């Protein structure tokens, strides 16, 4: 008997959720819910009292907030790129909200009509999401050595309020949209607001990492590509260290991959012949292909089927599937890649200090733009939005202007 009651209750809750999502709470009647759940309306009243009781049960029993909190936290360890961590979080929240616009309108717009128990349940649900994301942010803050005057949970709460406000405005108001309300622009601006306000690098590490942050618009992250002579110097140092180091440095500057992308590469992700050399980049969000260049900053490094990477892979006698290995012969970690980079660049300095590994990616992207690649095509190759690439486009134009001025001076 109890099992039957439980099954009936579950059907009613699921029917209510389906209708609330489709048409909102106000526009949904208890009769519609009963019909969809295939029960008598009296059974619904006996179980939940009224529609508000059903809303309360939905919030407390569906586990929606718990699932949302777990969904929004990235499945991997905190990324070294705090900007991307927050950007993915904002994007995931918006995707979740955009799937249920009618329900969001009802829960927010009609909340004042709900009994105190319903409003408390909503508050507890949101608090759970904030707590889950706050715990994740705490690990990011610790790993990235960020300083903040706010608790991680407070930052998560404020960020969620900004996102919810944006979503409700988009769902509710029809107006002439300015650029601010474009989805990608909002995400970039929201992340920059928190990175440049709520969180910042601690004073002790600010100088050493300042060039690793890329800005957009007035609060844009700095772009710091490396000059050709330093790129070739780093490649030569890597070549002296060993065949794998040379291949690794080659991939950094010839394909513009991040450290996370490099450690995820498998030997089967390489495609090459006499006409092209391609790497398959597979993430939890998408799959894309990136060409491996023969030419790097005006100098040729082999051919499509005979270059530092192909030589390293052909030399392998092991059975490991990873493209790059550590000293023990296991798949390389982010720390392994970083330590190799530091070995190659230990004697190299730029005006800003030692070269940072993410500058290799920026250098490749700017070189592609300098060669004439469109922002749209670069967006496809990198998986970044055009908005994110705009600072790199400006840097490419700056370099082109300097080169033109130099050529004119030589005439």
C-alpha positions as CSV (number, residue, x, y, z in Angstrom):
1,X,0.0,0.0,0.0
2,X,2.8,2.4,0.9
3,X,4.6,1.6,-2.3
4,X,1.5,2.4,-4.3
5,X,1.1,5.8,-2.5
6,X,4.8,6.5,-3.1
7,X,4.4,5.7,-6.8
8,X,1.2,7.9,-7.1
9,X,3.0,10.8,-5.3
10,X,5.9,10.5,-7.6
11,X,3.7,10.5,-10.8
12,X,1.9,13.7,-9.5
13,X,5.2,15.5,-8.8
14,X,6.6,14.6,-12.2
15,X,3.5,15.7,-14.0
16,X,3.5,19.0,-12.1
17,X,7.2,19.5,-13.0
18,X,6.5,18.8,-16.7
19,X,3.5,21.3,-16.8
20,X,5.3,24.0,-14.6
21,X,8.3,23.9,-17.0
22,X,6.0,24.1,-20.1
23,X,3.6,26.8,-19.0
24,X,4.5,28.1,-15.6
25,X,2.9,27.6,-12.2
26,X,0.1,30.1,-12.5
27,X,-1.2,28.8,-15.8
28,X,-1.2,25.2,-14.6
29,X,-4.3,23.9,-12.9
30,X,-4.5,21.0,-10.5
31,X,-6.9,19.4,-12.9
32,X,-4.3,19.4,-15.7
33,X,-1.8,17.9,-13.3
34,X,-4.2,15.2,-12.2
35,X,-5.1,14.3,-15.7
36,X,-1.4,14.0,-16.8
37,X,-0.6,11.9,-13.7
38,X,-3.7,9.8,-14.4
39,X,-5.1,10.3,-10.9
40,X,-8.3,11.8,-9.5
41,X,-8.0,15.4,-8.6
42,X,-9.1,14.5,-5.0
43,X,-6.1,12.3,-4.7
44,X,-3.9,15.2,-5.5
45,X,-5.6,17.4,-2.8
46,X,-5.3,14.5,-0.3
47,X,-1.6,14.2,-1.0
48,X,-0.5,17.8,-1.3
49,X,-3.4,20.0,0.0
50,X,-3.3,22.5,-2.9
51,X,-1.1,23.6,-5.8
52,X,1.2,25.5,-3.4
53,X,1.7,22.3,-1.5
54,X,2.6,20.6,-4.7
55,X,5.2,23.3,-5.5
56,X,6.7,22.8,-2.0
57,X,6.9,19.1,-2.6
58,X,8.5,19.6,-6.0
59,X,11.2,21.8,-4.5
60,X,11.9,19.5,-1.6
61,X,11.5,16.1,-3.2
62,X,12.7,16.4,-6.8
63,X,16.3,16.9,-5.9
64,X,16.5,19.5,-8.6
65,X,18.7,21.9,-6.7
66,X,21.1,19.2,-5.6
67,X,21.4,18.0,-9.2
68,X,21.9,21.6,-10.4
69,X,24.6,22.2,-7.9
70,X,26.5,19.0,-8.9
71,X,26.0,19.8,-12.6
72,X,27.4,23.3,-12.3
73,X,30.7,22.2,-10.7
74,X,33.1,21.1,-13.3
75,X,34.0,17.4,-13.2
76,X,37.7,17.9,-13.4
77,X,40.1,19.5,-10.9
78,X,40.1,23.3,-10.8
79,X,41.6,24.7,-14.0
80,X,44.7,26.9,-14.0
81,X,42.7,29.4,-16.0
82,X,40.3,31.0,-13.4
83,X,38.7,33.0,-16.2
84,X,37.7,29.9,-18.1
85,X,36.5,28.2,-14.9
86,X,34.1,31.0,-14.1
87,X,33.0,31.4,-17.7
88,X,32.0,27.8,-18.0
89,X,30.1,28.1,-14.7
90,X,28.1,31.2,-15.9
91,X,27.4,29.4,-19.2
92,X,26.2,26.3,-17.5
93,X,23.8,28.2,-15.2
94,X,22.4,30.1,-18.1
95,X,21.9,26.9,-20.1
96,X,20.0,25.4,-17.1
97,X,17.8,28.5,-16.8
98,X,17.2,28.8,-20.5
99,X,15.7,25.2,-20.6
100,X,12.9,26.2,-18.2
101,X,12.0,29.9,-18.8
102,X,8.3,29.6,-17.9
103,X,9.2,27.9,-14.6
104,X,11.7,30.6,-13.8
105,X,9.2,33.3,-14.5
106,X,6.7,31.7,-12.2
107,X,9.1,30.9,-9.3
108,X,10.6,34.4,-9.3
109,X,7.6,36.5,-10.4
110,X,5.0,34.7,-8.3
111,X,7.1,33.9,-5.2
112,X,5.4,36.6,-3.2
113,X,2.1,34.7,-3.5
114,X,3.6,31.5,-2.1
115,X,3.2,30.5,1.6
116,X,6.2,31.1,3.8
117,X,7.1,27.3,3.6
118,X,7.5,27.5,-0.2
119,X,9.7,30.6,0.0
120,X,11.8,29.0,2.7
121,X,12.2,25.9,0.5
122,X,13.3,28.0,-2.5
123,X,15.8,29.7,-0.2
124,X,17.2,26.4,1.0
125,X,17.5,25.1,-2.5
126,X,19.4,28.2,-3.7
127,X,21.6,28.0,-0.6
128,X,22.5,24.5,-1.5
129,X,23.6,25.5,-5.0
130,X,25.6,28.5,-3.6
131,X,27.3,26.2,-1.0
132,X,28.2,23.6,-3.7
133,X,29.7,26.2,-6.0
134,X,31.3,28.0,-3.0
135,X,33.2,24.9,-2.1
136,X,34.5,24.6,-5.7
137,X,35.5,28.3,-5.8
138,X,37.4,27.8,-2.5
139,X,39.6,25.2,-4.2
140,X,40.1,27.5,-7.2
141,X,41.1,30.4,-4.9
142,X,43.5,28.2,-2.9
143,X,45.1,26.7,-6.0
144,X,45.4,30.0,-7.9
145,X,46.7,31.9,-4.8
146,X,43.9,34.5,-5.2
147,X,43.1,37.1,-2.6
148,X,39.5,38.0,-1.7
149,X,37.7,40.0,1.0
150,X,34.6,37.8,0.5
151,X,33.9,34.2,1.3
152,X,33.8,31.8,-1.6
153,X,30.1,31.1,-0.9
154,X,29.3,34.8,-0.9
155,X,31.0,35.2,-4.3
156,X,29.0,32.3,-5.6
157,X,25.8,33.8,-4.2
158,X,26.5,37.2,-5.8
159,X,27.4,35.7,-9.1
160,X,24.2,33.6,-9.1
161,X,22.1,36.7,-8.3
162,X,23.7,38.5,-11.3
163,X,23.0,35.5,-13.6
164,X,19.5,35.1,-12.4
165,X,18.8,38.8,-12.8
166,X,20.1,38.6,-16.4
167,X,18.0,35.5,-17.2
168,X,14.8,36.9,-15.7
169,X,15.3,40.2,-17.6
170,X,15.8,38.3,-20.9
171,X,12.8,36.0,-20.2
172,X,10.5,38.8,-19.2
173,X,11.3,42.1,-20.9
174,X,11.1,42.7,-24.7
175,X,13.2,45.8,-25.5
176,X,15.8,47.0,-28.0
177,X,18.8,45.0,-26.8
178,X,22.1,46.7,-26.5
179,X,25.4,44.8,-26.9
180,X,25.4,44.4,-23.1
181,X,22.5,41.9,-23.4
182,X,24.2,39.7,-26.0
183,X,24.8,36.4,-24.3
184,X,28.5,36.0,-24.8
185,X,29.1,39.7,-24.0
186,X,27.2,39.3,-20.7
187,X,29.2,36.2,-19.7
188,X,32.5,37.9,-20.4
189,X,31.5,41.1,-18.5
190,X,30.1,39.1,-15.6
191,X,33.3,37.1,-15.2
192,X,35.5,40.2,-15.6
193,X,33.5,42.0,-13.0
194,X,34.2,39.2,-10.4
195,X,37.8,38.6,-11.5
196,X,38.6,42.3,-11.2
197,X,36.5,43.0,-8.2
198,X,35.7,40.1,-5.9
199,X,38.9,38.1,-6.6
200,X,42.4,39.1,-7.5
201,X,45.9,37.7,-7.5
202,X,47.7,38.2,-4.1
203,X,50.4,40.9,-4.0
204,X,53.1,38.3,-3.6
205,X,52.4,36.6,-6.9
206,X,50.8,39.5,-8.9
207,X,54.0,40.4,-10.7
208,X,54.9,36.9,-11.8
209,X,51.4,36.1,-13.2
210,X,50.3,39.5,-14.5
211,X,51.0,38.5,-18.1
212,X,49.0,35.3,-17.9
213,X,45.7,37.2,-17.6
214,X,44.0,38.1,-20.9
215,X,41.6,41.1,-20.7
216,X,38.5,42.1,-22.7
217,X,37.1,45.6,-23.3
218,X,38.1,48.2,-20.8
219,X,38.9,45.6,-18.2
220,X,40.5,43.4,-20.8
221,X,43.0,40.7,-19.8
222,X,46.5,41.5,-21.0
223,X,47.8,39.8,-24.1
224,X,51.5,39.0,-24.1
225,X,52.8,37.1,-27.1
226,X,56.4,36.1,-27.4
227,X,58.8,37.5,-30.1
228,X,60.2,35.2,-32.8
229,X,63.7,35.2,-31.4
230,X,62.5,33.9,-28.0
231,X,60.2,31.3,-29.5
232,X,63.1,29.8,-31.6
233,X,65.4,30.0,-28.5
234,X,62.8,28.1,-26.4
235,X,62.4,25.5,-29.2
236,X,66.2,25.0,-29.4
237,X,66.5,24.6,-25.6
238,X,63.8,22.0,-25.7
239,X,65.6,20.2,-28.5
240,X,68.7,20.0,-26.4
241,X,66.7,18.4,-23.6
242,X,65.4,15.5,-25.5
243,X,63.2,14.2,-28.3
244,X,60.0,14.4,-26.3
245,X,60.7,17.9,-25.0
246,X,61.3,19.1,-28.6
247,X,58.0,17.5,-29.7
248,X,56.2,19.1,-26.7
249,X,57.6,22.6,-27.4
250,X,56.7,22.1,-31.1
251,X,53.1,21.3,-30.3
252,X,52.9,24.4,-28.0
253,X,54.0,26.8,-30.7
254,X,52.8,25.0,-33.8
255,X,49.2,24.2,-32.7
256,X,48.6,26.7,-29.9
257,X,47.2,24.1,-27.4
258,X,46.7,24.7,-23.7
259,X,48.4,22.5,-21.1
260,X,45.0,20.8,-20.3
261,X,44.5,20.0,-24.0
262,X,48.1,18.6,-24.3
263,X,47.7,16.2,-21.4
264,X,44.5,14.9,-22.8
265,X,46.1,14.0,-26.2
266,X,46.3,10.4,-27.1
267,X,48.5,8.8,-29.8
268,X,45.4,8.0,-31.8
269,X,44.5,11.7,-31.9
270,X,47.1,12.4,-34.5
271,X,46.2,12.5,-38.2
272,X,48.9,13.1,-40.8
273,X,50.0,12.6,-44.4
274,X,52.0,14.5,-46.9
275,X,49.3,17.1,-47.2
276,X,48.3,17.9,-43.6
277,X,49.1,17.2,-39.9
278,X,46.0,17.4,-37.7
279,X,45.5,16.9,-33.9
280,X,42.0,15.9,-32.6
281,X,41.1,17.8,-29.5
282,X,38.5,16.0,-27.4
283,X,37.0,17.7,-24.3
284,X,33.9,17.0,-22.2
285,X,32.1,19.8,-24.2
286,X,33.2,19.3,-27.8
287,X,35.6,17.8,-30.3
288,X,37.6,19.9,-32.8
289,X,40.6,19.6,-35.0
290,X,43.7,21.8,-35.0
291,X,46.4,21.9,-37.7
292,X,50.0,21.5,-36.6
293,X,52.0,24.2,-38.5
294,X,55.2,23.5,-40.4
295,X,56.2,27.1,-40.1
296,X,56.6,28.8,-36.7
297,X,57.4,32.5,-36.6
298,X,59.1,32.5,-40.1
299,X,61.1,29.3,-39.6
300,X,60.2,25.9,-40.9
301,X,60.3,22.9,-38.6
302,X,60.1,19.8,-40.8
303,X,57.2,18.6,-43.0
304,X,53.7,17.4,-42.3
305,X,54.8,13.8,-41.9
306,X,58.4,14.4,-40.6
307,X,58.6,16.9,-37.7
308,X,59.5,16.9,-34.0
309,X,56.2,15.4,-33.0
310,X,56.1,12.6,-35.6
311,X,59.7,11.7,-34.8
312,X,58.9,11.4,-31.1
313,X,55.9,9.2,-31.7
314,X,57.8,7.0,-34.1
315,X,60.5,6.5,-31.6
316,X,58.1,5.2,-28.9
317,X,58.5,1.5,-27.9
318,X,56.0,1.6,-25.0
319,X,52.3,0.7,-24.9
320,X,51.0,3.9,-23.2
321,X,48.3,5.6,-25.2
322,X,49.0,9.1,-24.0
323,X,50.9,11.3,-26.4
324,X,53.3,12.7,-23.8
325,X,54.8,10.9,-20.8
326,X,56.5,11.7,-17.5
327,X,59.9,10.5,-16.3
328,X,58.3,7.3,-15.0
329,X,56.7,6.5,-18.4
330,X,53.2,7.3,-17.2
331,X,50.9,9.9,-18.9
332,X,52.2,13.4,-18.3
333,X,50.4,15.7,-15.8
334,X,50.0,19.5,-15.9
335,X,52.9,19.7,-13.4
336,X,55.1,17.6,-15.6
337,X,54.5,19.9,-18.6
338,X,55.0,23.0,-16.5
339,X,58.3,21.7,-15.1
340,X,59.6,20.9,-18.6
341,X,58.7,24.4,-19.7
342,X,60.6,25.9,-16.8
343,X,63.6,23.9,-17.7
344,X,63.7,25.3,-21.2
345,X,63.1,28.9,-20.2
346,X,65.2,29.0,-17.0
347,X,67.8,31.3,-18.7
348,X,65.3,33.3,-20.8
349,X,63.9,36.6,-19.7
350,X,61.4,39.0,-21.2
351,X,60.8,42.6,-20.0
352,X,58.0,41.2,-17.9
353,X,60.0,38.4,-16.4
354,X,60.3,34.7,-17.3
355,X,58.1,33.5,-20.2
356,X,54.8,31.9,-19.1
357,X,53.6,28.7,-20.7
358,X,50.2,30.1,-21.8
359,X,52.1,32.8,-23.8
360,X,52.8,30.0,-26.3
361,X,49.1,29.7,-27.0
362,X,48.7,33.4,-27.4
363,X,51.7,33.6,-29.7
364,X,50.2,31.0,-32.0
365,X,46.8,32.6,-32.1
366,X,48.2,36.0,-32.9
367,X,50.5,34.5,-35.6
368,X,47.5,32.9,-37.2
369,X,45.7,36.3,-37.3
370,X,48.9,38.0,-38.6
371,X,48.9,35.4,-41.5
372,X,45.4,36.4,-42.5
373,X,43.1,34.0,-40.7
374,X,39.7,35.4,-39.9
375,X,38.4,35.6,-36.3
376,X,35.6,33.3,-37.3
377,X,37.9,30.6,-38.4
378,X,40.2,31.1,-35.4
379,X,37.2,30.7,-33.2
380,X,36.4,27.3,-34.8
381,X,40.0,26.1,-34.3
382,X,40.3,27.3,-30.7
383,X,36.8,26.7,-29.4
384,X,36.8,30.3,-28.1
385,X,34.1,32.9,-28.9
386,X,34.9,35.9,-31.1
387,X,34.5,38.2,-28.1
388,X,37.2,36.3,-26.3
389,X,39.5,36.6,-29.3
390,X,39.0,40.3,-29.8
391,X,42.0,41.3,-27.6
392,X,44.2,39.0,-29.7
393,X,42.9,40.6,-32.9
394,X,43.8,44.0,-31.6
395,X,47.3,42.8,-30.7
396,X,47.7,41.4,-34.2
397,X,46.8,44.7,-35.7
398,X,49.3,46.5,-33.4
399,X,52.0,44.2,-34.6
400,X,51.0,44.6,-38.2
401,X,51.1,48.4,-37.8
402,X,54.6,48.2,-36.2
403,X,55.9,46.0,-39.1
404,X,54.4,48.4,-41.7
405,X,56.0,51.4,-40.0
406,X,59.3,49.6,-39.8
407,X,59.2,48.7,-43.6
408,X,58.3,52.3,-44.5
409,X,61.3,53.5,-42.5
410,X,63.6,51.3,-44.5
411,X,62.6,52.8,-47.8
